Amino acid sequence: MTMLGFAKTDGRGDRLRRWLTLVTAGAALSVAACKLDVTDPDIITPDNLQGAGALPTIRAAAIGDFAISYSGSGADGSSGTEGIVMMSGLLGDEWINSETFPTRIEIDRRATLATNVTLTGWFRTISRARRSTEFAAGRFRALSDTTANTGLSEMLSLAGYTYLWFAENWCSGVPFSNDNPDGSLVYGQPLTRAQMTDTAIARFTTALAAANAAVNVSSGTRGIVQNPPSRRCPPPTAT
């Protein structure tokens, strides 16, 4: 129980003292009666992603990772997380000024050092998107009816773009690693730019086949996954 005292003055100048007694909810309740049993799920763990009911969550996570790797995010405040559109724009002279950060100036000048931390961030976000989309594609292949669900085609298409970004913006020798369910890494062999481009084409080809096999979806949905707007552009040239 808590006693709060305060003084109040009326219009005649007389000083009136009034006491207010507040009884808090915590003091009124018995300690024995106060029992809170709540399960806090925290983050989604791999063992919760085994059934078909988890496919929408897996898809959403893959699209989120892909979106950040492409366009970036301002969620970290002023530092932010930039996407491949920023890096490729600096590298291809789409931007006229890379401002004052030396790591971005290096990319703008095409004189990037191995210690460039900005480039490391971009590499990690695209690698995360590549792994997320390929993991999602595997889950859709294993758990969904691919004749009635375009998730497999969608995830393979997004994975193909990540390989294409590496081929267009990095030199030969990019490694592609994967992780085991226990979190340990499986390091992959470095690929040349031609190999990265071939891998992207393989992902797109498989995605198109999956879209053609999805016969139990609407013609509009099938048309979107078979003919995305980006296919109107000429294919990139591997060098």
C-alpha positions in Angstrom: 0.0 0.0 0.0 1.3 3.4 -1.0 0.3 6.8 0.8 0.6 9.9 -1.3 0.2 13.3 0.3 -0.4 16.6 -1.4 -1.4 20.2 -0.4 -4.1 22.3 -2.0 -4.9 26.0 -1.6 -8.4 27.3 -2.0 -9.5 30.7 -3.2 -9.3 32.2 0.4 -5.7 31.4 0.8 -6.4 28.8 3.5 -4.1 25.8 3.3 -6.0 22.5 3.0 -4.3 19.2 3.4 -5.8 16.2 1.8 -4.4 12.6 1.9 -5.1 10.2 -0.9 -4.6 6.5 -0.4 -3.7 4.5 -3.5 -3.8 0.8 -3.4 -1.7 -0.7 -6.2 -2.8 -3.8 -8.0 0.4 -5.6 -7.1 -0.1 -5.0 -3.4 -3.7 -6.1 -3.5 -2.9 -9.4 -5.1 -1.4 -12.3 -3.2 2.0 -13.4 -4.4 0.8 -17.0 -4.4 -2.1 -16.1 -6.7 0.1 -14.2 -9.2 1.2 -16.9 -11.6 2.0 -16.2 -15.3 2.7 -19.1 -17.6 3.4 -17.9 -21.1 5.2 -19.5 -24.0 7.4 -17.0 -25.7 8.0 -18.3 -29.3 10.9 -15.8 -29.9 12.2 -16.5 -33.4 11.0 -19.3 -35.7 13.4 -22.3 -35.4 14.1 -24.8 -38.2 12.2 -27.5 -36.5 9.0 -25.4 -37.0 9.4 -25.2 -40.7 8.8 -28.8 -41.7 5.2 -28.9 -42.6 3.3 -27.4 -45.6 1.7 -24.9 -43.2 5.1 -23.2 -42.9 5.4 -22.5 -46.7 3.8 -19.0 -46.5 6.3 -18.0 -43.8 9.2 -19.5 -45.7 8.1 -17.6 -48.8 7.7 -14.3 -47.0 11.2 -14.6 -45.4 12.8 -15.4 -48.8 11.0 -12.4 -50.5 12.1 -10.2 -47.6 15.7 -11.2 -47.9 15.5 -10.7 -51.7 14.0 -7.2 -51.3 16.7 -6.0 -48.9 19.4 -7.4 -51.2 17.9 -5.6 -54.2 16.8 -2.2 -52.9 18.2 -2.0 -49.3 16.5 -0.9 -46.1 16.6 2.1 -43.8 15.7 0.0 -40.8 19.1 0.6 -39.2 18.7 4.3 -39.1 21.1 6.6 -40.8 23.6 3.8 -41.5 21.0 1.7 -43.4 21.5 -1.3 -45.6 22.0 -0.6 -49.2 21.0 -2.9 -52.0 22.5 -4.1 -55.3 20.9 -1.1 -57.1 23.2 1.2 -55.3 26.3 -0.8 -55.9 25.7 -1.5 -59.5 24.8 2.1 -60.0 28.1 3.2 -58.6 30.0 0.6 -60.6 28.2 1.5 -63.9 28.4 5.3 -63.4 24.6 5.7 -63.1 25.3 7.8 -60.0 27.4 11.0 -60.4 28.5 11.3 -56.8 29.3 8.5 -54.2 29.5 11.1 -51.4 32.3 11.0 -48.8 32.5 7.4 -47.6 35.8 6.0 -48.9 34.4 2.5 -49.3 31.8 3.8 -51.8 34.4 6.0 -53.5 36.5 2.9 -54.1 33.6 1.2 -55.9 32.8 4.3 -57.9 36.4 4.5 -59.0 36.5 0.7 -59.7 39.5 0.5 -57.3 37.9 -1.7 -54.6 40.1 -3.1 -51.9 39.6 -6.5 -50.4 39.0 -4.8 -47.0 36.0 -2.8 -48.3 33.4 -3.3 -45.6 30.6 -1.8 -47.6 31.1 -4.4 -50.3 31.2 -7.1 -47.7 27.7 -6.0 -46.6 26.4 -6.2 -50.1 27.9 -9.6 -50.6 26.3 -10.9 -47.5 22.8 -9.6 -48.2 22.8 -11.1 -51.7 24.3 -14.4 -50.4 21.5 -14.5 -47.7 18.9 -13.9 -50.4 20.3 -16.6 -52.6 20.3 -19.1 -49.7 16.8 -18.1 -48.6 15.2 -18.4 -52.0 16.9 -21.8 -52.8 15.9 -23.1 -49.3 12.3 -22.0 -50.0 12.4 -23.6 -53.5 13.4 -26.9 -51.9 10.6 -26.6 -49.3 8.0 -25.9 -52.0 9.3 -28.8 -54.1 9.1 -31.2 -51.1 5.8 -30.0 -49.4 3.5 -28.5 -52.0 1.5 -29.6 -55.0 3.5 -27.9 -57.7 0.7 -28.3 -60.2 -1.5 -26.0 -58.1 1.1 -23.7 -56.5 3.6 -21.4 -58.3 5.8 -21.0 -55.2 8.5 -23.2 -56.7 8.7 -21.3 -59.9 8.7 -18.0 -58.0 11.5 -18.9 -55.6 13.7 -20.4 -58.4 13.3 -17.2 -60.4 14.4 -15.0 -57.5 17.4 -17.4 -56.9 18.3 -17.0 -60.5 18.5 -13.2 -60.2 21.0 -13.5 -57.2 23.4 -15.5 -59.4 23.0 -13.0 -62.1 23.8 -10.1 -59.8 27.0 -11.8 -58.7 28.0 -12.5 -62.3 27.3 -8.9 -63.3 29.0 -7.1 -60.4 31.8 -9.4 -59.2 34.9 -10.9 -60.8 35.3 -14.6 -61.3 35.9 -16.6 -58.1 32.7 -16.1 -56.1 32.1 -18.9 -53.6 28.6 -20.2 -53.0 28.2 -21.8 -49.6 25.3 -23.4 -47.8 24.4 -24.2 -44.3 23.2 -27.3 -42.5 20.2 -27.5 -40.3 22.4 -27.3 -37.3 23.9 -24.0 -38.5 27.3 -25.3 -39.7 28.5 -24.1 -43.0 29.3 -26.1 -46.1 31.8 -24.1 -48.1 31.3 -24.1 -51.9 33.7 -23.9 -54.8 34.4 -20.5 -56.4 32.6 -20.0 -59.7 33.7 -18.0 -62.8 31.4 -15.3 -64.2 30.4 -17.7 -67.0 29.5 -20.4 -64.5 27.5 -18.0 -62.4 25.6 -16.9 -65.5 25.0 -20.5 -66.5 23.7 -21.2 -63.0 21.3 -18.3 -63.3 20.0 -19.6 -66.7 19.6 -23.0 -65.2 17.4 -21.6 -62.3 15.3 -19.6 -64.8 14.9 -22.6 -67.1 13.7 -24.8 -64.1 11.4 -22.0 -62.9 9.8 -21.8 -66.4 9.3 -25.5 -66.5 7.7 -25.4 -63.0 5.4 -22.6 -64.1 4.3 -24.6 -67.2 3.6 -27.6 -65.0 1.3 -25.5 -62.7 -1.8 -26.4 -64.7 -4.2 -26.0 -61.8 -3.7 -22.2 -61.4 -5.4 -19.4 -63.2 -4.1 -18.4 -66.7 -3.3 -14.9 -65.3 -1.1 -16.3 -62.5 0.6 -18.6 -65.0 1.2 -15.7 -67.4 2.9 -13.7 -64.7 5.4 -16.4 -63.7 6.0 -17.4 -67.3 6.5 -13.9 -68.6 7.8 -11.5 -65.9 8.5 -7.9 -67.1 12.3 -8.4 -66.8 12.2 -11.0 -69.6 11.4 -8.2 -72.1 15.0 -7.0 -71.7 17.9 -8.6 -73.6 19.9 -11.3 -71.7 23.2 -10.2 -70.1 26.4 -11.0 -71.8 28.9 -13.0 -69.8 32.5 -11.9 -69.9 
